[in-house]
């Protein structure tokens, strides 16, 4: 049956009052607002824009010296969090003094606990080099001293004194032996007294033939001589001991004198540094203790021992801050345990894994000491032991170096345990709001250590100041990334894209990574077209290509709709059926997808049943929207009698999980149509949530939803009656593509905005809300009467 022209005109007039004018469908900016011709005329942007809250918080954390005021920078990826933090921290660090250098040296008292020593900034390598020179000098000069004629002569003089005393003792022993007719004979095991007769040793046979009295006399004399000999030999041994001590003492004096010549310049240079002065004294004593190893020898074992000994006196330059003009700023993008807290390395020697203090390596916390450490939150928390070790370091203000194997193995194995280094540094963690919430809720140490939160927003006000800042940001990208300059018309297109990305005509996106990427792609297409500057058409081309690369799934779905596999009508009228709109997100690409929503109503008491809810295919927010519909129906139509209603709602041909309440107004319109019998136009798709009083509430993804339905209508053929109805508060969110604006301008497509269900039902039916609601009440009343009659018959 054909519609009468009068009814068609009435419906058109009813809808005209809800049409959104073309000027409000995109927040335009006039190019002549800017005085520059291209971005080459602009000063590139330095610093951060649109993040005043976050920047103030970071500056507060950097300036606050009290422990625990570390900072967590929270915000989505692409908002310039890391760039802003790095810039602010480096600027602050340049104003601060450079930190100390650190070295590890051998611990002569406890070799398993190497000692950390602090040095003035930039002097660690100088100190290590001078110690290397000292070691080399010891190796070369000490053997020469001990091999010199002067040393040998003096050594002979010292030895001669004691040799004279020994000779005197042996002479005394000889005299005592002669008195008793004995001689002293040397054997393999020592000295032996031998009796003599007539200058010759007394043979045993001759001795046996002597009278017993004479034998006894010889024995007694021999016993006396033995006692005297033992006393003299004891004295000789004492003299020899004194000789060794004298020679050793002489070596010590020579060594101390030589070491003084070699080491005193270093000791004088560091005389005010107590720990280094103590270390130098240890070095001196240790060399003197092993001075014999420095004497010339061909003994390979002694040479190997000397080589190992000299390694003790070398210096492990642990942290060298000479390259910093101010405090260090360390960004550790791979915050593993070892990268943060250092490690003790091992080397293979004859199949054995060995180490020493020179194998102690620093981590980020050591290099950031006296400065700032920047860490990504997700990567930090993903690393075993790293987060707990960082908290321990901040709480104790000292950095220990322990290999992970120390923490996980059962047996305690002897290894190095370097003495910890005192640390004082500020930690800035950059991560998502979700991670911040988890840490704040579940980790009490986090609340003690990270008392400052710096929030980075995803958008900022679109005013003249920020629009110019956008232009300067693009100028900076052109300068530093080598892009072609943008004309002012192209800059206005970029600013409008910033509003599109923010989904708000009065806001600009602060996801500058996204803006930077678009600028780079537009520059590429300008170069491809041979244009020396970037123009608006190059930005349009970049956006088109970006959409084309990502829209495979969208095109497949649209093809199913065009072929009738997915049943979506874009013209005509139907009772209880209406086109809703959803948003599908695939990675960084979102698009609108029309979906048919149907409602059936019948006499009953079950109320509104949502099929997705009953089959557990919907989420809690969607379920809430369905219950709100029940509240609206009850409050509007059940003032005098209960609702004698059973109804079912569903999203046809939708097989994924459903979440969100942006289609709740669409579901309500379908129910009202089913109850009243008034058909709904299929040429207008609907989005918007609703409250219990029938107020249509704003939703997300308005641009994508409108463009998704427009794309389908365009593919099927624009009739001039098609369009999308949105909540009135969403008008400010509209930043529609040019092809949609062109269709609206040609009166081929329309955008409607409504504030209430009553306004919406009039747009969709072309009938007044009073008439539609009257029919709903009439049907509900008849259903109620029927139920009453049924109850009466049962009685």
Residue, then its C-alpha position, 0 to 999 in steps of 0.5 A: x500500500x502506497x503512503x499518501x503524500x500528506x502523511x509523508x510530508x507530516x512525518x518529514x515536518x516532524x523530523x525536521x525539528x530534530x535535524x542537526x544542522x550541517x554546521x554542527x556536524x564537524x568542528x571546523x577551523x578557518x585557515x586564516x586564523x593563522x598568520x603563517x604560510x607553512x610550518x617552516x615559519x613557526x618556532x618548533x614546540x618544546x616541552x609538553x602541552x595539555x598536561x598541566x596537571x601531570x607536569x605540576x605533579x612531576x615537578x613537585x615530586x622532583x623538587x621534594x627531597x623527602x624519602x617516599x616522594x617518588x612518582x608514578x606517571x599514569x596515563x594511556x600510551x601515546x599521551x607523551x608521558x615518557x617524552x614529558x618525564x624525560x624532558x622535565x627530569x633532564x632539565x632538573x638534573x642539569x641544575x643539580x650537582x654531579x654525583x660521586x664516582x664509585x669503585x670496588x677494591x679488594x678487602x684485605x681483611x675479608x676477601x669475600x666482601x669487596x669494599x665500595x669507595x666513593x670518589x670525586x666526580x670524574x676521578x674514578x678512571x684516573x684513580x684506577x689508571x694510577x693504581x694500574x701504573x703503581x702495580x706496573x711499577x711494583x712489578x718492574x721496580x721492586x725486583x730491580x731494587x732487590x737485585x741491585x748491588x747496593x741491596x746485595x752488599x747491604x744484605x751481606x753486611x747484615x748477614x756477616x754480623x750474624x755469621x761471625x756470631x755463629x762462627x764464634x759459637x762453633x769455635x767455642x764448641x771446637x775448643x770444648x771438644x778439644x779439652x775433652x779429646x773429642x772432635x765434632x763430625x758432621x753427619x747427614x742428621x747433624x753434628x756428632x762428638x767423636x772421641x780421638x786418640x793421638x789426633x785420630x778418631x777412636x775406633x770402636x774396637x780400640x774403645x772396647x779394649x780400653x779399661x772400664x775406668x777409661x771407657x767410663x771417663x770417655x763416656x762421661x766426657x762425651x755426655x758433657x760435650x753433648x750437653x754443651x753442643x746442644x746449648x751451642x746449637x740452640x744458640x746458633x739456631x737463635x742466631x739464624x732466626x735473628x738473621x732471618x728476622x734481620x733480613x726480613x726486617x731489612x727487606x721490609x724497610x727497603x720495601x716500605x721505602x720503595x713503596x713510599x716513593x711509588x705510592x706517596x704521590x697517590x696517598x698525598x692526593x687522597x689524604x683527606x679521604x679516610x677510606x682510601x688512605x686506609x686502603x693504601x695502608x692495606x696495600x702497603x702491608x700486603x705487598x710487604x707481607x709478600x715481598x719475596x714474590x717480587x724478587x727475581x726468580x725463574x720459579x713459575x709457581x712464584x711468578x703465577x702467585x705474583x701475577x694473582x697478587x698484583x690483581x688485588x691492587x687493581x681497581x674496579x671502576x664501578x660507576x663513572x659519572x664523568x660524562x654527566x653535567x649534572x645529576x644522572x638520568x637513567x632510563x632502563x627500558x628492560x628492567x631485569x633484575x641484573x640490569x637494575x641491581x648489577x651482577x657478579x660475573x664468573x669466568x671459566x678457569x680449567x673447568x671451574x667457575x671463579x670470580x673476584x671483585x673486578x667482576x662486580x658489574x653495576x645496575x641501573x640503581x647504581x648508575x642513577x645514584x644521586x639522580x633519577x631512575x625512569x622505569x616502565x611499570x609493566x616491564x618492571x613488574x613482569x621481571x622476577x625479583x625486580x620489583x621487590x628488590x627495588x622496594x628494598x633498595x628504596x626502603x634501606x637506602x642501600x644497593x646490594x649486589x646479589x645474583x639471583x642464584x643466591x635467592x633460589x638455590x637451596x645450598x649456601x655456596x661460598x661466593x662474593x658478597x660485596x658491601x652495599x653502596x649507600x644510594x639516594x635517587x628518585x624513581x619515576x615509574x611510567x605506566x597505565x592507570x590500571x597498574x597504578x590502581x592494582x599496586x595502590x590497592x594490593x601493595x602497602x609498600x607502594x603507598x609508602x614509596x610512591x606518594x606522588x601520582x602524575x596523571x596524563x589526560x587523553x585530551x585538552x581544551x580546543x582553544x586558540x592557544x592549544x591550536x597554535x601549540x598543535x601547529x608548533x608540535x607539527x612544526x617540531x615533527x617536520x624539523x626533527x623527523x625530516x618531514x615536509x612542511x605543512x601548509x596552514x590549511x593542512x595544519x587546520x586539517x590536523x587540528x580537526x583530526x585532533x578533535x576527531x581523535x578526542x571525539x569532541x569538537x571542543x577538545x583536542x587529543x593529547x595522544x601525540x604519538x597518533x598525531x605524529x604518525x598521521x603527520x609522517x604518513x601525510x608527508x609520505x603521500x606529499x612526497x609520493x605526489x611530488x609536492x614540496x609541502x603537505x596539503x589537506x588532500x595528503x592528510x585525507x589520503x593518509x587517513x583513507x589509506x590507513x582506513x583501507x589497510x584496517x577495514x577488511x573485516x568491516x568490508x566483509x561484514x558490509x558485503x554480508x549485509x548487501x548480499x542479504x546474509x545479515x538482514x539489515x533494511x535501510x528503507x521501509x517500515x516494520x513493527x517491532x524492528x529497528x536498526x541499532x548501532x554497535x562499535x567493533x574495535x580491532x586493535x587501533x581501528x574501530x568502525x560502526x556496525x548496524x545490527x537489527x534489534x527486534x521485540x515481540x510482546x504478548x499477554x503474560x506476566x514474565x515482563x521483559x526478557x532479553x534473550x542475550x541476557x537469558x543465554x548469558x551472552x551479555x555483560x552486566x552493563x547491558x543487563x542493567x540497561x534492560x532492567x532500566x527499560x522495565x523501570x521506564x515501562x512500569x513508571x510510564x504505563x503501570x500507574x493504575x494497574x500492573x503490566x500484564x506483559x511478556x516481551x522478548x528483545x534480541x539482537x538478531x544475528x549477533x553471536x558474540x558477547x554483548x556489552x554496554x547500554x548504548x542500544x537501550x533506547x533502541x530496544x525501548x523503541x522496538x518494544x513501544x512499536x510492538x505494543x502500539x502496532x505503529x511501525x518504525x522506519x528502517x531508514x533511520x538507525x538509532x543509538x543512545x542509552x536511556x534512564x528510567x524517566x525516558x531521558x536519552x543519554x549520551x554514548x561513545x563512538x557516535x562518529x563511527x556509528x554514524x559513518x558505519x550506517x552511512x557506509x551501508x546506506x551508500x552501498x545500497x543507495x542513498x534515498x534521501x530519507x536515511x539517517x541516524x538518530x543520536x542523543x542530543x548531548x552527543x552533538x558536540x562529539x560529532x567530527x564526521x568524515x567529509x563524505x558524510x557531510x557532503x551527503x548531508x549537504x545534498x539532503x541525501x542523509x540526515x542526523x537527528x538529535x533527541x533528548x527524550x524517548x517521546x521525541x525519538x518515537x516521533x522521529x521514528x514513526x512520524x506519529x506524535x508520542x501522545x498517539x503512540x503512547x495512547x495505543x500502548x496504554x490501550x493495548x495494555x489495558x485490554x490485556x489487563x482486562x483479559x487477564x482479569x476475566x481469565x482470573x474470574x473464570x478460574x474462580 
